[in-house]
Amino acid sequence: MEEKASNGVKIEASWKEALKDEFGQDYFKELREFVKGEYQHAIVYPPPKNIFRAFELCPFDKVEVVILGQDPYHGPRQANGLCFAVSEGVPLPPSLQNIFKEIESDLGQKLAHRSGDLERWAKQGVL
């Protein structure tokens, strides 16, 4: 079940419960206001509705793997709210190409599905 966090962004209920004490903290309020201001005054990716998409697709108690990234997106349609992911039909960013290469190297075979849309991973517990 999806719920809206105090900032209006959708977050799956288990995450909302796990993070409820953080939403009222001063640092979180400041961060929320900063991000809101950035969306009003600059081009920011992903679109606001997708900033917590990972938390919508992968419930807290289903997390198996966490992938952290710092690779920025530079153009429209690239960021879709999942780390390193791009929507179907968008060229794969270099970091995601490298992730796929490492997976193939580890498995010793080519991946059958090399889509930039990593929603299927999120639904399998990859945050």
C-alpha positions as CSV (number, residue, x, y, z in Angstrom):
1,M,0.0,0.0,0.0
2,E,1.3,3.4,-1.0
3,E,1.0,6.5,1.2
4,K,2.0,10.0,0.9
5,A,4.8,11.2,3.1
6,S,4.5,14.6,4.9
7,N,5.9,16.3,1.8
8,G,3.3,14.8,-0.6
9,V,5.7,12.3,-2.2
10,K,4.4,8.7,-2.4
11,I,6.2,6.2,-0.2
12,E,5.2,2.6,0.3
13,A,3.7,2.1,3.8
14,S,6.5,0.0,5.2
15,W,9.0,2.7,4.4
16,K,6.8,5.4,5.8
17,E,6.6,3.4,9.1
18,A,10.4,2.8,9.1
19,L,11.1,6.5,8.5
20,K,8.3,8.1,10.4
21,D,10.6,9.5,13.1
22,E,12.8,11.1,10.5
23,F,10.1,13.1,8.8
24,G,9.7,15.4,11.7
25,Q,13.4,16.0,12.3
26,D,14.8,19.5,11.6
27,Y,17.4,18.1,9.1
28,F,14.6,16.4,7.1
29,K,12.4,19.5,7.0
30,E,15.4,21.6,5.8
31,L,16.3,19.0,3.2
32,R,12.6,18.9,2.0
33,E,12.5,22.7,1.7
34,F,15.9,22.8,-0.1
35,V,14.8,20.1,-2.7
36,K,11.4,21.8,-3.2
37,G,13.2,25.1,-3.9
38,E,15.6,23.4,-6.3
39,Y,12.6,22.0,-8.3
40,Q,11.1,25.6,-8.4
41,H,14.3,27.3,-9.6
42,A,16.3,24.8,-11.6
43,I,16.1,21.7,-13.8
44,V,16.2,18.7,-11.5
45,Y,16.0,15.0,-12.3
46,P,14.1,12.9,-11.8
47,P,10.6,14.5,-12.0
48,P,9.2,15.2,-8.5
49,K,6.8,12.3,-8.7
50,N,9.7,9.9,-9.0
51,I,12.2,11.0,-6.3
52,F,11.2,8.2,-4.0
53,R,10.2,5.7,-6.7
54,A,12.5,3.1,-5.3
55,F,10.6,3.3,-2.0
56,E,7.3,2.8,-3.9
57,L,8.5,-0.4,-5.7
58,C,10.6,-2.1,-3.0
59,P,9.0,-2.4,0.4
60,F,11.3,-2.1,3.4
61,D,11.0,-5.7,4.5
62,K,11.7,-7.0,1.0
63,V,15.1,-5.3,0.5
64,E,17.8,-7.9,-0.4
65,V,20.4,-5.7,-2.1
66,V,21.2,-2.0,-1.9
67,I,22.9,-0.2,-4.8
68,L,24.2,3.3,-4.1
69,G,25.2,5.6,-6.8
70,Q,26.5,9.1,-7.4
71,D,26.3,9.2,-11.1
72,P,24.2,12.2,-12.1
73,Y,21.8,12.3,-14.9
74,H,22.3,15.1,-17.4
75,G,19.3,15.1,-19.7
76,P,15.5,14.8,-19.9
77,R,14.0,11.3,-19.7
78,Q,17.2,9.8,-18.2
79,A,16.4,9.7,-14.5
80,N,13.4,7.6,-13.5
81,G,13.8,7.4,-9.8
82,L,15.8,4.2,-9.6
83,C,19.6,4.4,-9.2
84,F,21.4,4.0,-12.5
85,A,18.1,3.2,-14.3
86,V,16.6,4.8,-17.4
87,S,13.1,4.2,-18.8
88,E,12.6,1.8,-21.7
89,G,13.9,3.2,-25.0
90,V,16.4,5.5,-23.4
91,P,20.1,4.7,-24.2
92,L,21.8,3.0,-21.3
93,P,24.1,5.3,-19.3
94,P,27.7,4.3,-19.0
95,S,27.4,3.3,-15.3
96,L,24.5,0.9,-16.1
97,Q,26.5,-0.5,-19.0
98,N,29.3,-1.2,-16.6
99,I,27.0,-2.8,-14.1
100,F,25.7,-5.2,-16.8
101,K,29.2,-6.0,-17.9
102,E,30.2,-6.9,-14.3
103,I,27.1,-9.1,-13.9
104,E,27.9,-10.9,-17.1
105,S,31.5,-11.3,-16.1
106,D,30.4,-12.7,-12.7
107,L,27.9,-15.1,-14.3
108,G,30.1,-16.0,-17.3
109,Q,27.3,-15.4,-19.7
110,K,25.4,-12.6,-21.5
111,L,22.3,-11.3,-19.8
112,A,19.1,-12.2,-21.5
113,H,17.5,-8.9,-20.6
114,R,19.6,-5.7,-20.8
115,S,16.9,-3.0,-20.4
116,G,17.7,0.2,-18.6
117,D,14.3,0.0,-16.8
118,L,15.3,-1.6,-13.5
119,E,11.8,-1.8,-12.1
120,R,11.9,-5.6,-12.2
121,W,15.0,-5.5,-10.0
122,A,13.2,-3.2,-7.5
123,K,10.3,-5.6,-7.3
124,Q,12.8,-8.4,-6.5
125,G,14.3,-6.5,-3.6
126,V,17.0,-4.4,-5.2
127,L,16.9,-0.9,-3.8
